[in-house]
Amino acid sequence: MIVARTDPAYYALSAMFKNREIEKHYRALAYGTFSNREGTIDSRLGRDPGNRKKMSTRAKHSRSAVTLYRVLLQLAFGALLDVKLLTGRTHQIRVHLASERHPIVGDTTYGGGNWNRIADRKLRAFLRDSKFFGLHAFSLDFKHPLTGAPLHLEAPMPTTWIELTTKLTKD
């Protein structure tokens, strides 16, 4: 989250978001084996025709959406990804990955709530019991709105992510 302390900074930051001058990276834990180490998902998004609370790649009225991903670690049940948004649509990462048959782990809205896809019983129980959601807004890169100096901001990883990393690296 970014907060502007002055009106000029606020208007400059608003313009940067509008003009897509702020680079946004996320960490995602998604189900499935990724055949490519990196890729682009370029599918238009809009309201799901059957459920107005959801977004979909099948919507009649849709807008352009582009998501880049890179596999950081392939696991038995899925992969840890670095995800970069080129556009910023509602639920974009969740819908794009689900449309490629790689739903976010723990995302019951878009198909990632089936814990049985994880064979390791202890890991499955940990993720289920902690109500793990496999998407984390990780970092922002942009120029300071007044000085133009490059800025890189990172959000600390949630406790459940740290615990998951510990469990995955024990073996």
N, C-alpha and C positions, 0 to 999 in steps of 0.2 A: 504494500500500500504506500502511496506517495501522498504527502500533504504539502501544499504550498503555503508558505507563511505570508506571502504578499500577493496583491492582485496581479502585478506583472508576471510573477512566477506562475500563478494559477493559469492565466491566459496562455502563457507560453507552453506549459505542460499540456493543457487542453488541446492546443494546436498540434503538439507532437503526437499525442495519442490519435487524433483525427487523421493526421498525415502518415501514420504508421512509422514514426521515427523512433519508437521505443521498442527495443528487441525484448521479447518475452519468452522465457524458457520455463518449462515445467518438467518435473520428474513424474513418470507414469509407470505403474506396474500393470501390465496388460497380459491377458491370457494368450496362449498359443505360441507356436514356433514361427519366428519371422524368417522368411526365406532370403530377404535382403537385409544387410546390416544397416542400411538407411534408405529412406524413401520419401516420396511426396504423396499426400492425399489431397486431391483437388476435386472436391465435390460440393456442389451448391447446397446450402442449408436453408430450411424454412420450417414452419410449424408442421408437425406430423398431421396428416389428414385424418387420422383416427383418434388422436389424443392431443388436444390443444396445449397441454402442459409439457409435451415433449417436442423436441426438434427432430428433423428427419432429412435424409438425402432424397426422399421421394416427394417432397412438398411441391405443390403447384406454383406457389409464390415463394421464390427462393433468392438467396443472394450468394455471391461468390464467397468461397471459403477455402483457404489453403493452409495445410498443416505439414510441417516437415518433421521427420522423426529419425533418430539414430539409436540403434541398439547399444546400450552400455554393457548389459550382461544378459545372456540367454540362460534361462533356468529350465528345469524339467517341465514346469507347468506354464511358463510364460516368459516375459522379458521385462527388464528394467530399461526404460527409454528416456532419452533426452528429447523433449518435444518443443519445437519452436513454432509459434504462430505467426503467419504472415498477415492474417486477418484476425478479427476478434469477434466471432459470432457466439451467441449463447450456446453453451454446451458443446462447442466445436470439437474439442479433443475427444470428448466422450462419444459423440456421434460418429466422428470420422473413424476412430479406432474400431468401434462396434460395427460399422459398415464394412470393415475389412476383416471381420470375424476375429477381432482382437479386443474384446471389451475390457474396460478397466476392472481390475480385481476389486470386488466389493460394490460395484455400481449396479444396484438392483434395477434402476430405471432403464438402463441400456444393455442389459444382458450379462452383467458381470457378477451376479449374486449367487452363482452356482458353485459353492465351495467344494463340491465333490470333484471338481476338475483338478484339485490339488491332492495328489496321492499320499503325500506325507501327512499322516494323521495329526501329529503334534503341530506342524505348521498350519494345517487347515484349521485346527481348533483355536490356535492363537489368533489367526486372522479373523475368523468368524466371531470369536468371543470379544475381541477388541473392537469389533465393528470397523475394521480396517477399510479405508477408502484409498485406492491406489492412484491418487492424483494430487500433486503438490505444486503450487506456484513457487518456483525455485528462484528465478533471478530476473532482473531488469537491467538493461544496458541502454543508456541514453546520455545526451549532453546536458549539462547543468543549464537550466532555463535562462539564467542571466549571464553566467561567465562562459558558457560553451565548453567547459572542461568535461572530459569523459567521466561518466559515473557507472559503477557496477555495484548493484545491490543484490544481496542474497538473503533469503528468508531461512531461518534455522529449520532443520528437518524436524517434523513432529516426532514425539517420543515413540509412537508405534513404528515409524519408519526406522528409527535407530535400533529398536528392539528387533525388527525384522532383519535388518542388515547383520546384526549380531548372530541371529539364528542361522542365516544363510551362509555365513562365513565360518561357522563352527566346524562344519564337515570337512 
